């Protein structure tokens, strides 16, 4: 039987990148004491008020179909949020509601690129980015980030990577997996390169509220870049609600109107009761993000103190988010081999850096979403493996 070419383009770009995570879950199900540091699933629960709103909405019959763009109250709340943030008038015509940032990524790429187009992506990058670029037939052009510069994208590095058929910069700020957070000046310089080369900026901003110190910056908030910027975000990280799949797209009205039929073809609306919860989240000052910021910054400190002294390991202190990258190249193994042995020998599951591109090949990524004492035990196990490896090298 015949299959569409998209199945070939996406072969190997799905759950295979989470092989260590899946193996760890299987071992845990068998009763093994696995410590899971793989995915960004907050250990802080959603605020009870969100659950109450969602439950009340379901009880009130908010379980019917929505429209393709989104529930009016949620569209208004999102327009108000981005109007306040940018200092410009943003209307519901600039908004589309979707089921999470992953759906937003896929829809945006389907609207902006096609076969032969190039998408510039800072490397390392989130594990699904390659697939959303390849789905419409485009090609990924990595823009290497320098670990010595804290994985901050520079205008010069972007300029050097641009090709004549480049159409989009897929920007993730704050950045997963490194936790780098770009300043407004850095964003402006990057945006100027995009403006000169007529590039769309697709800005994945899911970690907007998880910056440990300093202010968040977005190209959408710079007036000169607004008409070429598309923002993607959700409640998954900011409100510890990943399972609700509540996300959105913000962009120029023409872009949103062109994207709407694509979005409607994919899912035609989201659940009204979840939209009610999202509206409440966006219109009330909830403590969830602040609690996570404090917890994750403290846990990043635990990793820095414990693993920073271990021969062969070099943790990179994040500026935001819920992950820490650790360079394990000094042990003699790359990230994939180290992660495999760490799970087999120490029952700690982490993400190998190769899941995030070539630059992170010698790294592993640790999640900060476990209690402090569990993270400390995981660090002890990681240090044990590293010391065994470096000791074996000496022998």
C-alpha positions, -999 to +999 in steps of 0.1 A: +000+000+000+011+036-006+016+063+020+019+101+019+054+115+018+049+131+052+052+097+068+087+094+054+097+130+063+086+124+099+100+088+103+121+087+135+111+122+146+083+112+170+085+095+203+118+079+195+136+110+208+121+101+242+134+065+242+152+069+276+121+085+291+099+056+279+124+030+291+125+047+325+087+046+327+087+009+319+113+002+346+093+022+371+061+003+363+081-029+371+087-015+405+123-002+401+132+030+420+137+052+390+141+089+394+126+106+364+143+138+352+132+137+316+101+158+308+089+193+317+059+182+338+055+206+368+054+189+402+035+219+415-002+213+409-026+237+391-042+262+414-074+248+429-094+277+415-086+266+380-099+231+387-130+246+403-137+268+373-132+239+349-155+216+369-182+242+373-181+249+336-186+212+328-214+210+352-230+241+336-230+224+302-199+239+287-192+207+269-205+214+235-186+224+203-167+257+202-160+278+171-128+275+151-111+307+164-119+304+201-145+313+228-151+350+228-142+355+265-109+338+260-101+357+228-108+390+247-086+379+276-057+371+253-061+403+234-060+422+267-029+404+279-009+411+247-022+447+245-010+454+280+023+436+273+031+452+240+016+487+246-003+483+213-039+475+206-043+438+201-078+425+191-094+391+188-085+392+151-049+388+162-057+356+182-063+319+176-070+294+204-056+259+199-049+228+220-014+236+233+018+249+219+026+218+199-005+223+179+003+259+175+038+250+162+024+226+136-003+250+124+021+280+121+046+260+101+019+247+078+009+283+071+043+298+066+065+273+047+064+245+021+087+223+001+122+237-004+118+265+022+143+268+050+135+274+087+163+288+109+164+273+144+189+279+171+207+247+180+201+231+205+163+232+201+132+216+215+129+180+204+098+184+182+110+214+162+126+193+135+093+174+129+071+205+126+095+219+101+097+188+080+059+181+081+051+207+054+082+198+034+106+225+046+141+220+058+157+229+091+188+251+091+205+249+125+221+281+139+247+268+164+246+284+199+278+288+218+278+271+252+305+296+263+280+324+257+253+307+277+235+295+246+224+330+237+216+335+200+234+364+185+225+385+154+259+376+139+253+339+142+218+343+127+231+364+098+258+338+090+232+310+087+207+328+064+202+313+030+183+328+000+154+303+006+151+310+044+116+320+053+113+317+091+133+320+123+118+297+149+128+314+182+124+298+216+128+325+243+132+316+272+151+287+257+145+250+261+168+231+268+194+256+280+173+280+301+189+310+283+168+342+284+174+368+257+173+405+266+153+431+247+185+444+232+194+410+219+159+404+206+160+438+188+193+430+171+181+395+160+148+411+148+167+437+127+184+408+109+150+392+103+135+425+091+163+430+066+159+395+052+121+394+052+119+365+077+090+356+098+097+352+135+078+324+151+083+330+188+077+301+212+072+318+246+059+291+269+085+299+296+076+336+296+067+336+333+096+313+344+125+338+342+145+336+375+160+372+373+153+400+348+126+408+324+110+389+296+115+402+260+096+393+229+099+405+192+061+409+192+065+437+218+088+457+194+065+477+172+088+474+141+087+436+143+051+430+152+038+425+116+063+397+110+061+380+144+039+351+155+037+342+192+029+307+204+022+300+241+000+280+265-009+275+301+011+242+304+042+258+320+030+291+334+000+275+353+013+240+358-015+226+335+001+206+308-027+180+305-053+206+298-038+214+264-047+250+264-027+272+240-029+301+216-014+319+186-009+356+184+000+374+152-010+399+125-047+398+116-040+387+080-018+358+093-045+346+117-072+348+091-051+328+067-042+303+094-078+299+106-089+273+079-057+253+087-065+253+124-102+244+117-091+216+094-070+202+123-094+204+152-122+230+147-123+245+182-112+236+217-132+226+247-153+254+261-149+243+297-111+245+293-114+279+276-133+291+307-104+279+329-079+296+306-099+328+307-099+327+345-061+320+346-054+350+323-076+374+342-065+366+378-032+369+396-024+333+406+008+323+425+017+292+405+044+307+383+061+325+412+061+292+432+077+274+403+103+301+397+115+299+433+115+261+433+133+257+400+159+284+407+167+267+440+169+233+424+192+245+397+214+257+425+214+221+440+227+208+406+253+235+403+267+228+438+267+190+437+276+182+401+298+213+395+325+197+417+324+163+399+352+155+375+339+151+339+307+171+345+299+207+338+264+220+346+252+251+328+233+274+351+199+283+336+184+318+336+149+305+333+127+275+328+126+240+343+157+223+330+195+222+334+220+211+308+250+192+320+280+186+297+292+150+303+318+150+276+346+150+302+336+115+312+345+101+278+309+095+268+285+115+248+251+124+262+233+095+247+257+069+260+259+086+294+221+087+296+217+050+287+242+039+313+227+063+339+194+046+335+208+010+334+233+014+363+218+042+385+181+042+376+180+079+368+163+088+335+174+120+318+172+133+282+203+129+260+214+161+244+213+146+209+175+148+212+179+186+209+203+188+180+240+185+172+254+212+196+241+194+227+256+160+217+278+158+248+251+171+271+223+156+291+192+176+302+179+173+337+143+183+347+139+204+378+104+191+384+110+168+413+113+176+451+146+188+463+155+156+482+147+135+451+168+158+429+197+156+454+196+118+454+195+119+415+226+141+416+244+116+439+237+088+414+248+109+385+280+118+403+286+081+411+284+072+374+307+101+364+333+092+390+332+055+380+338+066+344+366+090+350+382+066+375+381+039+348+398+062+324+426+069+349+431+031+354 
